[in-house]
């Protein structure tokens, strides 16, 4: 009898010891949000995700429909030092790049100079400058292969970010927002970058985050093969020795309702989560909130931290109320983020080499 009980005792003890070993792992679930303060926005996001990923909830969303869209500049990439990365890049290309500056058309040079005046003297940019920039940028990079342009963007992104120490342009990610990416991915969401910036600039910048190129939507110019010239693509057969190059023809500036149209065409599903930071993202948010099949949420980040970033707190706080009135959940960089770019990064005065 004793011989029969002894193996059973070993099995029981082993099971109990195994349960004990697993308890700390169960109790200490991964904390995805080490760079956030306790705040309304984070509480809302976690409550939403827990609800829609719970199979027992009436709001449960299947994995295939867990689609989230993120604007880029000012949403998870810094834009206030003191303007968009793609504006800084064009200014450099046209006014400083020895290999191009003497070739720049007059209208492109004017656009680049307006960016420089805005950055250095605070001069006001003309109305609809986003479109003027888009047309100029199309011309400024025309003729580059996609590989050449990708390398050009990454080379510039490796430069020190003006207005900060210990950070390059390519490192200027909001650390707390990167944690949102990890959290959503761990809960079965697929997230897309939907930006007003050039699609290929966005791809180059987010590659280090592991975001695949097919999850990036942005401003587009027409592409063609190197020997295609003006012949329509439906009539021309690209050769094996050819490459793909950029042209100077703008197809779309991906702002406002254009973002919605691009999401509909390229993703094919209405998102259930949307993240942005400006009026250019409202249409994308509204499209998400119009999803009647699933529970949804839209978040607006406000640049209200004048100590750690180049921001306008007064303007940001006014926008915060505007976004709340529109039904969006507000993320405050000042109140909600423990850090923005990392503790080693410090905001400093602007300096210029020329």
C-alpha positions as CSV (number, residue, x, y, z in Angstrom):
1,X,0.0,0.0,0.0
2,X,2.8,2.4,0.9
3,X,4.6,1.6,-2.3
4,X,1.5,2.6,-4.3
5,X,1.0,5.9,-2.5
6,X,4.5,7.1,-2.8
7,X,4.5,7.7,-6.6
8,X,1.1,9.4,-6.3
9,X,2.5,11.7,-3.6
10,X,5.4,12.7,-5.8
11,X,3.0,13.6,-8.6
12,X,0.7,15.6,-6.4
13,X,3.7,17.5,-4.9
14,X,5.1,18.1,-8.4
15,X,1.8,19.6,-9.5
16,X,1.6,21.9,-6.5
17,X,5.1,23.1,-6.9
18,X,4.5,23.7,-10.6
19,X,1.5,25.9,-9.7
20,X,3.5,27.8,-7.3
21,X,6.2,28.6,-9.9
22,X,3.6,30.0,-12.2
23,X,1.9,32.3,-9.8
24,X,4.4,35.2,-10.0
25,X,4.1,35.1,-13.8
26,X,0.3,35.3,-13.6
27,X,0.3,38.0,-11.0
28,X,3.0,40.1,-12.8
29,X,1.6,40.3,-16.3
30,X,3.8,42.4,-18.6
31,X,3.5,46.2,-18.0
32,X,3.5,47.7,-21.5
33,X,3.3,51.2,-20.3
34,X,6.4,52.0,-18.3
35,X,6.7,55.5,-19.9
36,X,3.2,56.7,-19.1
37,X,1.7,58.3,-16.0
38,X,-1.7,57.1,-14.8
39,X,-4.1,59.1,-16.8
40,X,-7.6,59.1,-18.4
41,X,-6.3,58.4,-21.9
42,X,-4.3,55.3,-20.9
43,X,-7.2,54.0,-18.7
44,X,-9.6,54.5,-21.7
45,X,-7.3,52.7,-24.1
46,X,-6.7,49.7,-21.8
47,X,-10.4,49.4,-20.9
48,X,-11.2,49.5,-24.6
49,X,-8.7,46.8,-25.6
50,X,-9.6,44.5,-22.7
51,X,-13.3,44.8,-23.6
52,X,-13.0,44.1,-27.4
53,X,-10.5,41.3,-27.0
54,X,-12.6,39.5,-24.4
55,X,-14.4,36.6,-26.1
56,X,-17.2,36.8,-23.5
57,X,-17.8,40.5,-24.2
58,X,-20.7,41.6,-26.4
59,X,-18.1,44.0,-27.9
60,X,-15.6,41.3,-28.8
61,X,-13.8,42.0,-32.1
62,X,-12.3,39.2,-34.2
63,X,-8.5,39.5,-34.8
64,X,-9.0,40.2,-38.5
65,X,-11.1,43.3,-37.7
66,X,-8.8,44.8,-35.1
67,X,-7.5,47.6,-37.3
68,X,-5.8,50.7,-35.9
69,X,-4.6,53.7,-37.8
70,X,-1.9,56.2,-36.7
71,X,-0.9,59.5,-38.1
72,X,2.9,59.9,-38.0
73,X,4.2,63.5,-37.5
74,X,3.2,64.8,-34.1
75,X,1.5,61.5,-33.2
76,X,4.5,59.3,-32.7
77,X,7.3,61.2,-34.5
78,X,8.3,64.7,-33.3
79,X,7.2,67.6,-35.5
80,X,7.9,70.7,-33.5
81,X,11.6,71.2,-34.0
82,X,10.2,73.3,-35.4
83,X,8.5,71.7,-38.3
84,X,7.9,68.4,-40.1
85,X,10.8,66.1,-41.0
86,X,9.9,66.3,-44.7
87,X,9.9,70.1,-44.6
88,X,13.4,70.0,-43.0
89,X,14.5,67.5,-45.6
90,X,13.4,69.6,-48.5
91,X,15.0,72.7,-47.1
92,X,18.3,70.8,-46.9
93,X,17.9,69.3,-50.3
94,X,17.3,72.6,-52.1
95,X,19.4,75.1,-50.1
96,X,22.3,73.0,-48.7
97,X,22.9,69.9,-50.8
98,X,25.8,70.7,-53.1
99,X,24.8,68.0,-55.5
100,X,21.3,69.5,-56.1
101,X,21.0,73.1,-55.0
102,X,22.2,74.7,-58.2
103,X,19.7,72.5,-60.2
104,X,16.6,73.4,-58.2
105,X,13.8,75.2,-60.2
106,X,12.9,78.6,-59.0
107,X,9.5,77.6,-57.6
108,X,11.1,74.8,-55.6
109,X,13.8,77.1,-54.3
110,X,11.1,79.6,-53.2
111,X,9.3,76.8,-51.3
112,X,12.5,75.8,-49.5
113,X,13.4,79.4,-48.6
114,X,9.9,79.9,-47.1
115,X,10.5,76.8,-44.9
116,X,13.9,78.3,-43.8
117,X,12.4,81.7,-43.1
118,X,9.6,80.0,-41.0
119,X,12.1,78.0,-39.0
120,X,14.7,80.7,-38.5
121,X,12.7,83.9,-38.2
122,X,9.2,82.8,-37.5
123,X,7.8,84.1,-40.8
124,X,4.3,82.9,-41.6
125,X,4.0,80.2,-44.2
126,X,1.5,81.1,-47.0
127,X,-2.0,79.6,-47.1
128,X,-2.2,76.0,-48.5
129,X,1.5,75.6,-48.0
130,X,1.1,71.9,-47.5
131,X,0.2,71.6,-51.2
132,X,2.9,73.9,-52.4
133,X,5.4,71.8,-50.5
134,X,4.0,68.6,-52.0
135,X,4.4,69.8,-55.6
136,X,7.9,71.1,-54.8
137,X,9.0,67.9,-53.1
138,X,7.8,65.9,-56.1
139,X,10.1,67.9,-58.3
140,X,13.1,68.0,-55.9
141,X,13.4,64.2,-55.7
142,X,12.3,63.4,-59.3
143,X,14.6,60.9,-61.1
144,X,15.8,59.2,-57.9
145,X,15.3,55.4,-57.7
146,X,13.4,54.2,-54.7
147,X,16.6,52.8,-53.2
148,X,18.5,56.1,-53.7
149,X,15.6,58.1,-52.1
150,X,15.5,55.6,-49.2
151,X,19.2,56.1,-48.6
152,X,18.9,59.9,-48.9
153,X,16.1,60.0,-46.3
154,X,18.0,57.7,-43.9
155,X,21.3,59.7,-44.3
156,X,19.6,62.9,-43.4
157,X,17.7,61.2,-40.5
158,X,21.0,60.3,-39.0
159,X,21.8,64.0,-38.5
160,X,21.5,65.6,-35.0
161,X,17.9,66.9,-34.5
162,X,18.1,70.7,-34.3
163,X,16.7,71.9,-31.0
164,X,17.8,68.8,-29.0
165,X,20.8,67.1,-27.7
166,X,21.4,63.3,-27.7
167,X,18.9,62.7,-30.5
168,X,19.0,62.3,-34.3
169,X,16.0,63.0,-36.5
170,X,15.6,59.3,-37.0
171,X,15.4,58.7,-33.3
172,X,12.7,61.3,-32.6
173,X,10.0,58.9,-31.7
174,X,7.7,59.5,-28.8
175,X,8.6,56.6,-26.5
176,X,5.2,56.3,-24.8
177,X,3.5,56.0,-28.2
178,X,5.8,53.2,-29.2
179,X,4.5,51.3,-26.2
180,X,1.0,51.6,-27.6
181,X,2.3,49.8,-30.8
182,X,3.6,47.0,-28.7
183,X,0.5,46.8,-26.6
184,X,-1.9,46.7,-29.6
185,X,0.2,44.1,-31.4
186,X,0.3,41.8,-28.4
187,X,-3.5,42.0,-28.3
188,X,-4.0,41.0,-31.9
189,X,-4.3,44.4,-33.6
190,X,-2.8,45.4,-36.9
191,X,-1.8,49.0,-37.0
192,X,-1.1,51.2,-40.1
193,X,0.7,54.5,-40.5
194,X,-1.5,56.9,-42.4
195,X,0.5,60.1,-42.8
196,X,0.4,63.3,-44.8
197,X,4.1,62.9,-45.4
198,X,5.6,61.2,-48.4
199,X,4.9,57.4,-48.3
200,X,8.6,56.6,-48.9
201,X,9.8,59.0,-46.3
202,X,7.5,57.4,-43.8
203,X,8.7,53.9,-44.8
204,X,12.3,54.9,-44.3
205,X,11.7,56.5,-40.8
206,X,9.6,53.6,-39.4
207,X,11.7,50.8,-40.7
208,X,13.7,50.8,-37.5
209,X,10.4,50.1,-35.6
210,X,9.8,46.9,-37.5
211,X,6.7,48.4,-39.3
212,X,6.4,46.7,-42.7
213,X,6.3,48.9,-45.8
214,X,2.8,47.6,-46.8
215,X,1.4,49.1,-43.6
216,X,2.5,52.6,-44.5
217,X,0.1,55.0,-46.4
218,X,1.2,58.5,-47.3
219,X,1.6,61.2,-49.9
220,X,2.3,59.7,-53.3
221,X,4.0,60.7,-56.5
222,X,3.8,58.8,-59.8
223,X,6.5,56.2,-60.3
224,X,7.8,54.8,-63.5
225,X,10.5,52.5,-64.8
226,X,13.8,54.0,-65.9
227,X,13.3,53.7,-69.6
228,X,9.5,54.2,-69.7
229,X,9.6,57.9,-70.4
230,X,6.1,59.2,-71.2
231,X,4.8,55.9,-72.5
232,X,1.7,54.7,-70.5
233,X,2.3,51.7,-68.2
234,X,-0.4,49.7,-69.8
235,X,1.5,49.9,-73.1
236,X,5.0,49.6,-71.8
237,X,6.8,46.4,-70.7
238,X,9.5,47.0,-68.1
239,X,12.8,45.2,-68.8
240,X,14.7,43.1,-66.3
241,X,17.6,45.7,-66.3
242,X,15.3,48.6,-65.4
243,X,14.6,50.2,-62.0
244,X,11.7,52.2,-60.5
245,X,12.2,55.9,-60.2
246,X,10.2,58.8,-58.8
247,X,8.7,61.4,-61.1
248,X,7.7,65.0,-60.5
249,X,4.0,64.3,-60.8
250,X,2.0,64.4,-57.5
251,X,-0.8,61.9,-57.2
252,X,-2.2,62.6,-53.8
253,X,-1.5,64.7,-50.7
254,X,-2.7,62.3,-47.9
255,X,-4.6,64.8,-45.7
256,X,-8.1,65.0,-44.3
257,X,-10.7,63.0,-46.4
258,X,-7.9,61.8,-48.6
259,X,-6.7,59.7,-45.6
260,X,-10.1,58.1,-45.5
261,X,-10.1,57.4,-49.2
262,X,-6.7,55.8,-49.0
263,X,-7.7,53.7,-46.0
264,X,-10.7,52.4,-47.9
265,X,-8.7,51.6,-51.0
266,X,-5.6,50.1,-49.3
267,X,-6.8,48.5,-46.1
268,X,-10.4,47.7,-47.2
269,X,-11.8,47.8,-43.7
270,X,-13.0,50.5,-41.4
271,X,-10.6,50.9,-38.5
272,X,-11.8,50.5,-34.9
273,X,-9.0,52.6,-33.4
274,X,-7.5,55.9,-34.7
275,X,-4.7,58.0,-33.4
276,X,-3.8,61.5,-34.5
277,X,-2.8,65.0,-33.4
278,X,-4.3,67.6,-35.7
279,X,-7.3,68.7,-37.8
280,X,-5.8,66.8,-40.7
281,X,-6.7,63.6,-38.8
282,X,-10.3,64.5,-38.0
283,X,-11.7,62.8,-41.1
284,X,-9.8,59.6,-40.3
285,X,-11.1,59.7,-36.7
286,X,-14.7,60.3,-37.9
287,X,-14.4,57.4,-40.3
288,X,-13.3,55.2,-37.5
289,X,-16.1,56.3,-35.2
290,X,-18.6,55.8,-38.0
291,X,-17.9,52.0,-37.8
292,X,-21.3,50.7,-36.7
293,X,-20.3,47.1,-36.6
294,X,-17.7,47.4,-33.8
295,X,-16.9,49.4,-30.8
296,X,-14.5,52.2,-31.6
297,X,-12.3,54.9,-30.1
298,X,-10.3,57.8,-31.4
299,X,-7.3,59.5,-29.7
300,X,-5.8,63.0,-30.2
301,X,-2.4,63.8,-28.9
302,X,-1.7,67.5,-27.9
303,X,1.7,69.0,-27.9
304,X,1.4,70.9,-24.6
305,X,4.9,70.3,-23.1
306,X,7.0,73.4,-23.5
307,X,9.8,72.1,-21.2
308,X,10.6,68.8,-23.0
309,X,9.5,69.7,-26.6
310,X,9.1,72.7,-28.8
311,X,5.4,73.3,-28.3
312,X,2.7,75.9,-27.8
313,X,0.9,75.0,-24.6
314,X,-1.8,77.7,-24.8
315,X,-2.8,76.6,-28.3
316,X,-2.7,72.9,-27.4
317,X,-5.0,73.3,-24.5
318,X,-7.6,75.1,-26.6
319,X,-7.3,72.3,-29.1
320,X,-7.8,69.7,-26.4
321,X,-11.3,71.0,-25.6
322,X,-12.1,71.1,-29.3
323,X,-11.1,67.5,-29.6
324,X,-13.1,66.4,-26.6
325,X,-16.1,68.2,-27.9
326,X,-15.7,66.2,-31.2
327,X,-15.8,62.9,-29.2
328,X,-12.0,62.2,-29.2
329,X,-10.0,61.1,-26.2
330,X,-7.1,63.5,-25.5
331,X,-3.5,62.4,-24.8
332,X,-1.5,65.2,-23.1
333,X,2.3,65.0,-23.6
334,X,2.7,67.2,-20.5
335,X,0.5,65.3,-18.2
336,X,0.5,61.7,-19.5
337,X,4.1,61.1,-20.6
338,X,6.9,60.3,-18.1
339,X,9.3,61.0,-20.9
340,X,8.9,62.0,-24.6
341,X,12.1,61.1,-26.4
342,X,14.0,59.4,-23.5
343,X,15.6,60.8,-20.4
344,X,18.9,61.5,-22.0
345,X,17.3,63.8,-24.6
346,X,17.2,67.5,-23.7
347,X,15.5,70.4,-25.4
348,X,17.9,73.3,-26.3
349,X,17.8,76.5,-28.3
350,X,18.0,76.2,-32.1
351,X,21.4,76.5,-33.7
352,X,22.2,76.9,-37.4
353,X,25.4,76.1,-39.3
354,X,24.7,78.5,-42.1
